[in-house]
């Protein structure tokens, strides 16, 4: 959806379908089309984020939508009737399950009462297009779209749970981003602003799904200074190597954190964990390269296997992979699986992903908050993030890396291996040494 009066719709909303629907509705049909355009955007964004087809997201995902949002789009006193008509016409599937209220100290999202989904029978095999473009024709519909966009922006900003300094730096940096390299979906995401998920507290913005081939084009407005990526090497494993009861208290509610205290003590006494920490924290070693050798696979495949062992179900059968990892780090997988046996209320009972939840939240706290606060104190005010990476002007890159290392040393008692990269058009990213960063910072625009 653009900031103009054009919207995108599911492919079955051809002219005849729209005219037929208009005769049945108690409100202008274009207001209902706005609701479908929003569902389309959610589907497209989800598909891009998970690297799956749009068709798959339409089958797999239903989205919870705040009742206030539906009232804005579909008229406050008639939205219930409108939803009923759409369901009767087989144009909408509604999951009636509720998620409001409090239960055992868990705070649910008030107002998110139902999930809405484009029905399975409206699949793409009936059509040649995955979406169609539609131009709004009435002033009321265009005004409603403006109100809808304002609501989306307000809600997305409210999800960003960061300190005021970090939030201000990140939002201003995204506002100052040039848009030429972004897709149409990315430009809409820039207009509507970033949001933060409730799982790993990760920030999702117009850059989150930007292909690497376009990253060389990213610039801040009014600057020709190229951006340098600063990436934390083996980030999830680094945070696992720094897991502690103090960090549990930092990223989990007290009633969840206390359940894992005994496991932290057992983990830190494990000889395999001590070897693992030494490997991950050693700048000259690469965990995935070490693990790939006995498996006879590529580094990327070794990483995928390791993530499956750490974050997948404890019952996944990968006997050879488990055996090889056990030889490298004796007893560690048993400790990892212990974390999958505890029910965390904040993880909604998905026990096997407990570690993923904890490590992503540790990453977000460091990357999005502590490091950003420290660089702001040193006068660096332009920084973009994609999960475990920062993007800064090349003139700021060396100083940023030095400040980030000090932040990690203070909060984690260890430094990660931060890899500087520069993206060149139509080429693979080039890894830079500190001496090269120093030279680039001197030549920065």
LINBEL-V282671 format. One record per backbone hydrogen bond with DSSP energy under -1.0 kcal/mol. NH is the residue of the N-H (numbers start at 1). CO is the residue of the C=O. Records with the same first field share a line. If there is no record, write none. Layout:
NH: CO, CO
//
This chain:
2: 6
7: 134
9: 132
13: 10
14: 12
18: 14
19: 15
20: 16
21: 17
22: 18
23: 19
24: 21
25: 21
31: 28
33: 29
34: 30
35: 31
36: 32
37: 33
38: 34
39: 35
40: 36
41: 37
42: 38
43: 39
44: 40
45: 41
46: 42
47: 43
48: 44
49: 45
50: 46
52: 47
57: 53
58: 54
59: 55
60: 56
61: 57
63: 116
65: 114
67: 111
70: 66
71: 67
72: 68
73: 69
74: 70
78: 75
79: 75
82: 78
83: 79
84: 80
85: 81
86: 82
87: 83
88: 84
89: 85
90: 87
91: 86
93: 117
95: 115
103: 106
106: 103
108: 101
112: 109
113: 111
115: 95
116: 63
117: 93
122: 119
126: 123
127: 124
132: 9
134: 7
136: 5
142: 138
143: 139
144: 140
145: 141
146: 142
147: 143
148: 144
149: 145
150: 146
151: 147
152: 148
153: 149
154: 150
155: 151
156: 152
157: 153
158: 154
160: 157
161: 159
162: 160
167: 163
168: 164
169: 165
170: 166
171: 167
172: 168
173: 169
174: 170
175: 171
176: 172
177: 174
178: 219
182: 179
187: 183
188: 184
189: 185
190: 186
191: 187
192: 188
193: 189
195: 204
197: 202
204: 195
208: 205
210: 207
214: 211
215: 212
217: 214
218: 215
221: 176
223: 220
228: 392
229: 421
230: 390
231: 419
232: 388
233: 417
238: 234
239: 235
240: 236
241: 237
243: 240
248: 244
249: 245
250: 246
251: 247
252: 248
256: 253
257: 253
258: 254
260: 257
264: 260
265: 261
266: 262
267: 263
268: 264
269: 265
270: 267
272: 330
274: 270
275: 271
276: 272
277: 273
278: 274
279: 275
280: 276
281: 277
285: 282
290: 286
291: 287
292: 288
293: 289
296: 292
297: 292
302: 298
303: 299
304: 300
305: 301
306: 302
307: 303
308: 304
309: 305
310: 306
311: 307
312: 308
316: 313
322: 318
323: 319
324: 320
325: 321
326: 322
327: 323
328: 324
329: 325
332: 329
335: 331
336: 332
337: 333
338: 334
341: 338
347: 344
348: 345
349: 344
350: 347
351: 349
353: 350
354: 351
357: 353
358: 354
359: 355
360: 356
361: 357
362: 358
363: 359
364: 360
365: 361
366: 362
367: 363
368: 364
370: 365
371: 366
373: 369
374: 370
375: 371
376: 372
377: 373
379: 376
380: 375
384: 391
386: 389
390: 230
391: 384
392: 228
394: 226
396: 393
400: 396
401: 397
402: 398
403: 399
404: 400
405: 401
406: 402
407: 403
408: 404
409: 405
410: 406
411: 407
412: 408
418: 416
419: 231
421: 229
422: 430
427: 424
430: 422
432: 420
437: 433
438: 434
439: 435
440: 436
441: 437
442: 438
443: 439
//
